[in-house]
Amino acid sequence: MDRPPPISIPIARQRWDVIDVARGVAIAAMVTYHCSWDLSFLKLIPTDIVGIPAWQWFAKSIAGSFLTLVGVGLALGHAAGFRRRSFLRRLAKVAGAALVITVATYFAFPDSYIFFGVLHCIAAGSVLALPFLKAPRALTLAAALACLTAPALFRNPALDAPWLDWLGLGLLEPRTNDYVPILPWLGMILIGVVLGMTLVQSRETFGLARWRAGDPLSRLLAGAGRRSLAIYLLHQPILLAVLYGVLQVTGPNPTAEAAPFMRECQANCRQGDSSQASCRATCGCVVDNFRRNGLWPHVMADDVSDEDQARVSEVVQQCLRRSPN
């Protein structure tokens, strides 16, 4: 029996439920990460997820998934040649959304606003990936590997200028809430282009292209995948509004609220001859007594009166006397 031919161009261009489901999974992971980030940012949980490597890798894997799917979509959508009107319409949507993110975060987080996040990378990377849509897969894969390894090979302090941060080749990572520079992330888009070209040219993917989401979970994920841009733009304001309301009812987590004070207290304590365990116990004692004596709100607001200063000194001296050697 003859093997089926590669999938046709019309099938390549149609929406693939399997790709929408994959995008929906990435969306669900993104919402999970941002919800956890919001809980940490608002100090509703004691964990500072920004400083945990596992959470950092989780965030990078989400970004990589989105960018890979961008490349797959480019290869499928332009399988028979470049569709300029469709590409420019999509580019305008993504670039416009990226601009909205920049403006909104500039006012919400002026010290760490998003100037080149995942949407910015998708917009710029889609343009840079265009020449590879008709290139040999081996060449595209080589370019992808070059992009992925470039930051490890070519970092230079001369590229730390703010206007070059989008490249990703400086030694210092800029302060921003979402940083997805062209290098190495263009490599993930190009890997997606290779995967998409492989799907178009493969004899084995006809069934994959024809698969339809049937059960409730896959339909839900496919629907989220088809509305990924809208969900990306709306989910954070909604999450922050809801969790901020929770914060007004519950107040911050005591451990998270005290973390900055504990870090500063222990750093000052360690300047002497005290051990880390002793400093941790002493500072914990100070925090507990500040709360018990009603001094904590004044300390947190840096609004300690002369009268309260005497009580603060008394609490510190008591805790120092109780601390282990």
DAWO-V347414 format. One line per field, one symbol per residue. ss: DSSP state (H for helix, E for strand, C for the rest). phi: phi as a letter, one per 40 degrees, with the letter a starting at -180 (. if undefined). burial: # if it has 16 or more other ideal C-beta (glycine too) atoms within 10 Angstrom, else .. A space follows every 50 residues. Layout:
ss: ???
phi: ???
burial: ???
//
This chain:
ss: CCCCCCCCHHHHHCCCHHHHHHHHHHHHHHHHHHHHHHHHHCCCCCCCHH HCHHHHHHHHHHHHHHHHHHHHHHHHHCCCCCCHHHHHHHHHHHHHHHHH HHHHHHHHCCCCCCCECHHHHHHHHHHHHHHHHHCCHHHHHHHHHHHHHH HHHHCCHHHCCHHHHHHCCCCCCCCCCCECCHHHHHHHHHHHHHHHHHHH HCCCCHHHHHCCCCCHHHHHHHHHHHCHHHHHHHHHHHHHHHHHHHHHHH CCCHHHHHHHHHHHHHHHHCCCCCCHHHHHHHHHHHHHHHHHCCCHHHHH CCCCCHHHHHHHHHHHHHHHHHCCC
phi: .ccccdcccdccccccdcccccccccccccccccccccdcccgcbccccc cbdcccccccccdccccccccccccccbcbhcbccccccccccccccccc ccccccccbdcaccbacccccccccccccdcccbcccccccccccccccd ccbbcaccccddcbdccgbccbcccacabbcdbccddccccccccccccc cccbbccccccbcbcdccccccccccbccccdccccdcccccccccdccc gccdccccdcccccccccccccbccccccccccccccdcdcccgcddccc cfbcccccccccccccccccccccc
burial: .....##...###..################.#############...#. ....#..##..##################.......#..#...##.##.. ##..#.......##############..#..##.#....##.##..##.# #...#.........######.....######################.## ....#...#...#....##.##.###.##.##...#..##......#... ..#..###..##..##..#....#...##########.##....##.##. .......#..##..##..#...#..
//
